Amino acid sequence: MYYSDVSCNVENTLEKIEELKIRELLPIDWMGLVTISQEGKIKIDGEKKYENSKSLSIIAYLQEIQLDMLGMEDGDIFKISEDESFLISPIRVYDNYKVFYVCYSSFQGYNQKDIYILEFLTKVVYENVLLNHEKIQEQNYLHNVFNSIESSIISTDLDGIVTMANQATVRVLGWIPDQIKRKLIYDSMLDENRKIMIGTVEYVIRNNSTFYLNELMQGDKVLKVVTSPIYNMDEEMIGVIFITSDITKLKMKELELEQLRQFALMGELAMGIAHDIRNPLMGIQGCANILKKAFYKDPEYMDFIQPIIDEVDRVNEVVREMLLYATMTKKNNSTMINLNEVIDKCLSFIKINKDSKHINIEKKTINDLPLIKGNNVQLQQAFINLLTNSIQAIETEGCIRIETSFLKEEGKILTKVIDNGVGISPENIDKIFKSFYSTKPKGIGYGLSIAKRAIDKHDGYLKVNSEVNIGTTFEVYLPVRKELSYE
């Protein structure tokens, strides 16, 4: 066709004409819809052939009279009566082309009564086609809206058989609509979710109301599912509709905001506590050292004095880390930094602080690493804390490897800290960056929290992958500034 108007569906139009039993009213050997462009090109869009019909000869006739046909207006009937007869009526008139309904009879000429019949039928068909056009447009509009919604929409009957699903179902749930239609929806669900959703549907049907499931885990996604009843024209419940949204990013943002609130609160608290207890600690430590010098020859007293000094040192370490944590909220004095140099300094510090363990430390960094803009001290502290965590995770002997690479397409530098220590259990993965949380007997619970906070302040992010008794990998992503050349 030369036109895109969906109301001019050829087969639909011709079928409607046939339904009106036009061949009982008019002698017709051939009928069809024909488009003539302003340039004079003729195309038969659709046709119904009966006995003695010759499409090629019909086109030849239409070529001869195309100028007369192009001059026709809506409602005109064009008649040719010689040995063969045509009745022609325009049903679409546009600036660049016209669409005609053509009747052809090879044995009988058309009379005035035939013209009236065709005029009446043409108007009826035209109205029917317009109505069908509105219906198709509405269906297309609703279909487009249905498939443009970001949430997955799935409807089922009361037995749970899928009747309809939109395209977002692929992205949100990983289910292809055509593959789940006419199948039980529960068959596509994970085992742990199947029981939950069956209970949800039972609730909706039993109470005739909507049920909101705010968090449902589907693999690594967090989903929100709204389940509601579907009604027919008589307000009878005939099915259930599931509207599922992927809220994984939203939950991550909520978690990040909560962590920022914790950081701010803990920073203020840490600063206050550190200043309040540092001076008394210095006094206690000074007195303990005086006592140690006075009674160093008396083991009976030394058994009490030395623990005091050790514990004060430990509390001082806590105070030091609390102050470091608090200073993360201070002004960020940024400079251009070569991350390889930061890592070298961290490794130099770590190699002499391995707690007498037999640990092999390996380094694999790339040359010509782009510079990043950041605070040297904060980044050193972050990587020292990650490396310290790896050392603490290795009980007696093992290996720690640190790697750098440049992700050019993402504009980020990736640094991995890999160990073969005891690993982190799945239930603890989400807790390790929280302040005061530690799985180590003498752990303070600040190291990883400080590392994450430092990375966040550099617009980076930190990932962790771990398996118990296999090891842990920390991945640090830091952005290269846009004003720097990646080449």
Wavefront OBJ file of the C-alpha trace (Angstrom):
o trace
v 0.000 0.000 0.000
v 1.001 3.591 -0.516
v -0.741 4.642 2.648
v -0.227 3.724 6.302
v -3.739 4.350 7.603
v -4.607 1.196 9.525
v -8.332 1.776 8.896
v -7.730 0.858 5.259
v -7.058 -2.748 6.101
v -7.759 -4.288 2.719
v -8.795 -7.783 3.716
v -10.971 -6.413 6.489
v -12.732 -4.009 4.130
v -13.325 -6.576 1.397
v -14.622 -9.109 3.900
v -17.099 -6.571 5.240
v -18.302 -5.889 1.701
v -18.770 -9.615 1.093
v -20.648 -9.952 4.397
v -23.211 -7.525 2.956
v -23.818 -10.134 0.167
v -22.986 -7.620 -2.526
v -22.844 -10.290 -5.256
v -26.540 -11.007 -4.684
v -27.276 -7.335 -5.345
v -24.809 -6.544 -8.102
v -23.269 -8.554 -10.947
v -19.585 -8.743 -9.927
v -16.777 -10.813 -11.427
v -14.019 -8.909 -9.622
v -13.766 -6.351 -6.864
v -10.821 -4.768 -5.151
v -9.207 -1.771 -3.518
v -6.901 0.231 -5.768
v -4.475 3.050 -4.963
v -3.549 5.684 -7.562
v -0.763 8.090 -6.677
v -0.546 11.650 -7.994
v 2.376 10.461 -10.129
v 0.016 8.064 -11.896
v 1.232 4.791 -10.390
v -1.542 2.214 -9.895
v -1.455 -0.590 -7.357
v -4.079 -3.179 -6.518
v -3.992 -3.339 -2.723
v -6.366 -6.266 -2.442
v -8.854 -8.129 -4.585
v -11.583 -10.742 -4.661
v -11.511 -12.770 -7.889
v -14.525 -14.573 -9.256
v -15.139 -16.171 -12.669
v -13.811 -14.505 -15.844
v -11.729 -11.966 -13.901
v -8.542 -10.624 -15.444
v -6.520 -8.382 -13.153
v -4.065 -7.294 -15.836
v -6.786 -6.071 -18.167
v -8.441 -4.274 -15.244
v -5.239 -2.365 -14.526
v -5.013 -1.480 -18.218
v -8.515 0.009 -18.128
v -7.732 1.946 -14.966
v -4.545 3.326 -16.544
v -6.660 4.778 -19.349
v -9.040 6.577 -17.001
v -6.703 7.420 -14.118
v -6.940 11.187 -14.705
v -10.725 11.026 -14.459
v -10.394 8.897 -11.325
v -7.972 11.366 -9.697
v -10.553 14.104 -10.325
v -13.241 12.259 -8.372
v -14.390 13.561 -4.972
v -15.752 11.702 -1.974
v -19.148 10.191 -2.795
v -18.646 10.188 -6.580
v -19.468 7.032 -8.562
v -17.679 6.502 -11.865
v -19.277 4.182 -14.428
v -17.980 2.701 -17.677
v -20.486 0.840 -19.836
v -19.380 -0.727 -23.070
v -18.817 -4.446 -23.575
v -17.454 -4.530 -20.053
v -18.545 -2.472 -17.068
v -16.824 -0.832 -14.093
v -18.246 0.895 -11.061
v -15.627 2.969 -9.227
v -15.971 4.908 -5.960
v -13.250 6.693 -3.944
v -13.140 5.637 -0.286
v -9.958 7.535 0.685
v -8.937 10.882 -0.785
v -5.579 12.364 0.233
v -3.217 14.941 -1.227
v -0.725 12.415 -2.621
v -2.943 9.449 -3.444
v -6.496 8.175 -3.628
v -7.918 4.790 -2.750
v -10.834 3.429 -4.779
v -13.337 0.632 -4.476
v -13.725 -0.986 -7.919
v -16.466 -3.418 -9.170
v -16.094 -5.143 -12.484
v -18.543 -7.214 -14.548
v -17.675 -8.745 -17.900
v -21.211 -9.792 -18.953
v -23.653 -7.197 -17.807
v -23.550 -3.438 -17.755
v -24.404 -1.523 -14.613
v -27.597 0.509 -14.525
v -28.650 3.472 -12.382
v -30.065 1.170 -9.727
v -26.681 -0.543 -9.451
v -25.058 2.847 -8.927
v -27.444 3.621 -6.055
v -26.759 0.224 -4.473
v -22.991 0.711 -4.736
v -23.248 4.246 -3.330
v -25.202 2.942 -0.331
v -22.854 -0.013 0.259
v -19.781 2.170 -0.092
v -21.052 4.529 2.597
v -21.890 1.621 4.921
v -18.507 -0.002 4.420
v -16.779 3.351 4.811
v -18.490 3.911 8.189
v -17.660 0.371 9.287
v -14.033 0.847 8.325
v -13.847 4.098 10.267
v -15.308 2.411 13.329
v -12.822 -0.407 12.922
v -10.082 2.208 12.545
v -11.030 3.766 15.901
v -11.098 0.340 17.496
v -7.674 -0.556 16.087
v -6.258 2.817 17.145
v -7.577 2.355 20.660
v -6.211 -1.188 20.815
v -2.825 -0.021 19.533
v -2.789 2.846 22.015
v -3.604 0.581 24.945
v -1.103 -2.006 23.691
v 1.639 0.614 23.456
v 0.842 1.953 26.923
v 0.763 -1.595 28.294
v 4.204 -2.396 26.881
v 5.781 0.963 27.720
v 5.167 0.607 31.461
v 8.431 -0.119 33.287
v 6.812 -2.514 35.755
v 5.987 -6.088 34.839
v 2.229 -6.657 34.434
v 0.920 -10.220 34.369
v -2.718 -11.270 34.526
v -3.959 -14.761 35.322
v -7.280 -16.482 35.711
v -8.404 -17.659 39.133
v -6.460 -20.902 38.674
v -3.188 -19.037 38.123
v -2.972 -19.592 34.343
v -1.276 -16.602 32.647
v -3.575 -14.764 30.225
v -1.452 -11.705 29.445
v 2.038 -10.246 30.116
v 3.771 -7.072 28.979
v 7.284 -6.651 27.584
v 8.712 -5.327 30.875
v 8.262 -8.850 32.243
v 11.460 -9.818 30.400
v 13.533 -7.083 32.067
v 12.019 -7.313 35.562
v 11.532 -11.072 35.947
v 13.473 -12.576 33.056
v 10.317 -14.252 31.722
v 9.403 -14.082 28.015
v 5.648 -13.258 27.709
v 4.923 -15.708 24.875
v 6.584 -18.532 26.820
v 4.541 -18.095 30.006
v 1.112 -17.460 28.444
v -1.427 -20.218 29.096
v 0.925 -21.686 31.715
v 0.710 -21.747 35.495
v 2.478 -18.619 36.774
v 3.906 -20.421 39.815
v 5.891 -22.760 37.548
v 8.172 -19.844 36.579
v 8.906 -18.791 40.157
v 11.796 -19.699 42.387
v 10.975 -22.373 44.946
v 11.275 -19.985 47.892
v 8.898 -17.473 46.244
v 6.275 -19.943 45.025
v 4.784 -20.545 48.462
v 4.737 -16.814 49.212
v 2.886 -15.947 45.991
v 0.390 -18.785 46.357
v -0.460 -17.431 49.800
v -0.708 -13.905 48.383
v -3.164 -14.963 45.658
v -5.266 -16.893 48.180
v -5.452 -13.758 50.311
v -6.520 -11.589 47.335
v -9.250 -14.030 46.251
v -10.468 -14.706 49.789
v -10.620 -11.051 50.845
v -11.407 -9.555 47.434
v -8.722 -6.902 48.011
v -5.233 -5.833 46.970
v -2.139 -7.198 48.707
v 1.188 -5.323 48.785
v 4.399 -7.340 49.006
v 7.036 -4.648 49.570
v 10.172 -6.792 49.278
v 10.575 -10.078 47.432
v 14.027 -11.408 46.552
v 14.429 -12.803 43.022
v 18.077 -13.748 42.595
v 20.038 -10.531 43.114
v 16.967 -8.332 42.577
v 14.619 -6.793 45.126
v 11.049 -6.716 43.830
v 7.855 -5.013 44.950
v 4.703 -6.919 43.973
v 1.163 -5.530 44.016
v -1.475 -8.233 43.567
v -5.074 -7.201 42.806
v -8.318 -8.851 41.668
v -9.657 -8.466 38.096
v -13.392 -8.025 37.513
v -15.695 -8.472 34.514
v -18.552 -6.211 33.420
v -20.788 -7.729 36.104
v -18.169 -6.944 38.775
v -17.422 -10.624 39.238
v -13.834 -11.596 40.012
v -12.399 -13.429 37.045
v -8.666 -13.286 37.679
v -5.675 -11.712 39.361
v -3.175 -9.135 38.140
v 0.449 -8.926 39.333
v 2.281 -5.601 39.020
v 5.965 -6.178 39.792
v 8.556 -3.400 40.075
v 12.328 -3.780 40.315
v 13.273 -1.667 43.364
v 16.865 -2.915 43.659
v 18.402 0.484 42.861
v 15.947 2.215 45.185
v 16.883 -0.103 48.058
v 20.570 0.480 47.363
v 20.037 4.245 47.478
v 18.094 3.914 50.724
v 20.953 1.857 52.158
v 23.493 4.452 51.019
v 21.463 7.269 52.601
v 21.197 5.298 55.818
v 24.953 4.739 55.788
v 25.529 8.452 55.231
v 23.307 9.238 58.205
v 25.251 6.711 60.269
v 28.538 8.184 59.116
v 27.491 11.700 60.077
v 26.164 10.606 63.458
v 29.136 8.376 64.233
v 31.560 11.069 63.116
v 30.134 13.523 65.618
v 29.960 10.865 68.325
v 33.509 9.645 67.640
v 34.949 13.150 67.784
v 33.250 13.871 71.084
v 34.222 10.574 72.733
v 37.801 10.690 71.460
v 38.457 14.146 72.856
v 36.767 13.335 76.175
v 38.770 10.188 76.883
v 42.152 10.946 75.286
v 43.422 13.216 78.110
v 42.415 10.859 80.961
v 44.037 7.994 79.057
v 47.313 9.881 78.814
v 47.215 10.385 82.584
v 46.496 6.722 83.274
v 49.242 5.613 80.909
v 51.750 8.018 82.489
v 50.977 6.794 85.994
v 51.195 3.164 84.868
v 54.640 3.767 83.317
v 55.866 5.391 86.547
v 54.628 2.395 88.515
v 56.264 0.063 86.033
v 59.630 1.751 86.547
v 59.203 1.695 90.316
v 58.195 -1.974 90.577
v 59.859 -3.535 87.543
v 61.784 -5.913 89.828
v 58.634 -7.078 91.625
v 56.688 -9.602 89.463
v 53.744 -9.526 91.859
v 53.032 -5.866 90.988
v 54.057 -6.126 87.345
v 51.299 -8.681 86.775
v 48.835 -5.847 87.512
v 50.710 -2.912 85.945
v 51.516 -4.351 82.500
v 47.840 -5.193 81.633
v 46.956 -1.572 82.463
v 49.534 -0.309 79.942
v 48.424 -2.844 77.299
v 44.761 -2.001 77.666
v 45.458 1.745 77.557
v 47.379 1.182 74.313
v 44.422 -0.723 72.904
v 41.966 2.024 73.907
v 44.326 4.590 72.405
v 44.149 2.657 69.126
v 40.369 2.826 69.300
v 40.560 6.582 69.914
v 42.969 6.987 66.989
v 40.604 5.196 64.613
v 37.619 7.142 65.959
v 39.413 10.417 65.288
v 40.364 9.207 61.821
v 36.736 8.278 61.199
v 35.573 11.690 62.375
v 38.082 13.584 60.209
v 36.506 12.033 57.105
v 33.877 14.788 57.378
v 36.511 17.518 57.246
v 37.684 19.397 54.161
v 38.963 17.105 51.436
v 42.380 18.425 50.359
v 42.513 16.807 46.948
v 45.518 16.504 44.660
v 46.295 14.541 41.509
v 47.360 11.056 42.618
v 49.002 8.069 41.013
v 47.194 5.151 42.630
v 50.153 2.817 42.057
v 52.257 5.047 44.319
v 49.546 4.981 46.996
v 49.510 1.190 46.862
v 53.313 0.967 47.083
v 53.277 3.027 50.273
v 50.515 0.864 51.729
v 52.424 -2.328 50.935
v 55.570 -0.972 52.564
v 53.605 -0.370 55.741
v 51.836 -3.733 55.608
v 54.988 -5.809 55.008
v 56.358 -4.805 58.408
v 53.014 -5.265 60.152
v 51.987 -8.804 59.201
v 51.559 -9.973 62.800
v 54.430 -12.491 62.321
v 52.319 -14.531 59.924
v 53.757 -16.288 56.891
v 51.979 -14.237 54.219
v 53.149 -13.832 50.649
v 52.134 -10.428 49.259
v 51.937 -10.112 45.468
v 51.460 -6.973 43.387
v 50.231 -6.766 39.796
v 49.782 -3.165 38.648
v 49.673 -1.675 35.156
v 52.011 1.070 33.970
v 50.742 4.458 32.755
v 47.758 4.323 35.086
v 45.721 7.563 34.708
v 45.868 9.976 37.611
v 42.916 10.438 39.906
v 41.947 13.404 42.020
v 41.794 12.584 45.696
v 43.145 12.791 49.220
v 46.364 10.817 49.530
v 46.040 10.189 53.265
v 42.438 8.978 53.053
v 43.154 6.620 50.170
v 46.211 5.200 51.924
v 44.130 4.599 55.030
v 41.420 2.899 52.956
v 43.814 0.454 51.291
v 45.769 -0.158 54.516
v 42.503 -1.099 56.206
v 41.560 -3.458 53.372
v 45.006 -5.077 53.470
v 44.865 -5.285 57.277
v 41.507 -7.025 57.016
v 43.067 -9.563 54.627
v 45.963 -10.166 57.036
v 43.547 -10.737 59.900
v 41.535 -13.141 57.733
v 44.612 -15.379 57.242
v 45.135 -17.514 60.326
v 48.794 -18.558 59.981
v 49.929 -18.521 56.365
v 48.507 -17.537 53.017
v 48.654 -15.108 50.127
v 47.432 -11.572 49.479
v 47.386 -10.152 45.961
v 46.672 -6.553 44.951
v 45.952 -5.657 41.315
v 45.173 -2.470 39.401
v 43.565 -2.071 35.963
v 42.020 0.744 33.926
v 38.430 0.349 32.719
v 38.627 2.789 29.836
v 34.986 2.607 28.726
v 33.765 3.269 32.265
v 36.481 5.822 33.029
v 37.380 4.032 36.274
v 40.426 2.478 37.899
v 39.746 -0.934 39.415
v 41.873 -2.113 42.321
v 41.449 -5.634 43.704
v 42.635 -6.839 47.101
v 42.483 -10.653 47.089
v 43.220 -13.033 49.948
v 42.816 -16.756 50.615
v 41.750 -16.299 54.210
v 38.791 -17.663 56.161
v 36.260 -15.734 54.073
v 33.002 -14.068 55.070
v 29.722 -15.915 55.490
v 26.796 -14.770 53.283
v 24.786 -13.545 56.282
v 27.659 -11.233 57.315
v 28.475 -9.715 53.910
v 25.950 -6.884 54.332
v 27.178 -6.097 57.854
v 30.936 -5.772 57.431
v 30.894 -2.068 56.516
v 28.792 -1.067 59.520
v 30.488 0.803 62.350
v 31.355 -1.263 65.437
v 30.638 -4.536 63.626
v 33.483 -7.059 63.721
v 33.783 -10.850 63.633
v 37.271 -10.761 65.141
v 37.706 -11.260 68.922
v 39.696 -8.037 69.347
v 38.186 -6.196 66.392
v 36.985 -2.622 66.818
v 34.637 -2.578 63.818
v 35.975 0.633 62.266
v 38.502 -0.513 59.626
v 36.191 -1.481 56.762
v 33.757 1.288 57.664
v 36.576 3.855 57.303
v 37.691 2.264 54.016
v 34.213 2.431 52.526
v 33.678 5.990 53.695
v 36.981 7.098 52.122
v 36.099 5.408 48.808
v 32.601 6.969 48.853
v 34.113 10.424 49.394
v 36.113 9.928 46.194
v 32.895 9.172 44.230
v 33.937 5.537 44.014
v 32.350 2.349 45.242
v 33.451 -0.856 46.909
v 32.339 -4.414 46.132
v 33.099 -7.588 48.056
v 32.944 -11.231 46.984
v 33.727 -13.941 49.483
v 33.440 -17.655 50.154
v 33.960 -19.247 53.542
v 37.324 -21.076 53.734
v 38.150 -19.959 50.178
v 38.929 -16.270 50.502
v 37.747 -12.721 49.902
v 38.095 -10.208 47.070
v 37.548 -6.481 47.593
v 37.038 -4.460 44.403
v 37.593 -0.703 44.601
v 36.326 1.427 41.695
v 37.632 5.013 41.559
v 36.709 7.445 38.758
v 39.237 9.191 36.566
v 38.195 12.830 36.251
v 36.658 13.830 32.913
v 39.080 16.699 32.381
v 41.945 14.199 32.266
v 42.982 12.491 29.052
v 42.510 8.710 28.984
v 44.999 8.321 26.154
l 1 2 3 4 5 6 7 8 9 10 11 12 13 14 15 16 17 18 19 20 21 22 23 24 25 26 27 28 29 30 31 32 33 34 35 36 37 38 39 40 41 42 43 44 45 46 47 48 49 50 51 52 53 54 55 56 57 58 59 60 61 62 63 64 65 66 67 68 69 70 71 72 73 74 75 76 77 78 79 80 81 82 83 84 85 86 87 88 89 90 91 92 93 94 95 96 97 98 99 100 101 102 103 104 105 106 107 108 109 110 111 112 113 114 115 116 117 118 119 120 121 122 123 124 125 126 127 128 129 130 131 132 133 134 135 136 137 138 139 140 141 142 143 144 145 146 147 148 149 150 151 152 153 154 155 156 157 158 159 160 161 162 163 164 165 166 167 168 169 170 171 172 173 174 175 176 177 178 179 180 181 182 183 184 185 186 187 188 189 190 191 192 193 194 195 196 197 198 199 200 201 202 203 204 205 206 207 208 209 210 211 212 213 214 215 216 217 218 219 220 221 222 223 224 225 226 227 228 229 230 231 232 233 234 235 236 237 238 239 240 241 242 243 244 245 246 247 248 249 250 251 252 253 254 255 256 257 258 259 260 261 262 263 264 265 266 267 268 269 270 271 272 273 274 275 276 277 278 279 280 281 282 283 284 285 286 287 288 289 290 291 292 293 294 295 296 297 298 299 300 301 302 303 304 305 306 307 308 309 310 311 312 313 314 315 316 317 318 319 320 321 322 323 324 325 326 327 328 329 330 331 332 333 334 335 336 337 338 339 340 341 342 343 344 345 346 347 348 349 350 351 352 353 354 355 356 357 358 359 360 361 362 363 364 365 366 367 368 369 370 371 372 373 374 375 376 377 378 379 380 381 382 383 384 385 386 387 388 389 390 391 392 393 394 395 396 397 398 399 400 401 402 403 404 405 406 407 408 409 410 411 412 413 414 415 416 417 418 419 420 421 422 423 424 425 426 427 428 429 430 431 432 433 434 435 436 437 438 439 440 441 442 443 444 445 446 447 448 449 450 451 452 453 454 455 456 457 458 459 460 461 462 463 464 465 466 467 468 469 470 471 472 473 474 475 476 477 478 479 480 481 482 483 484 485 486 487
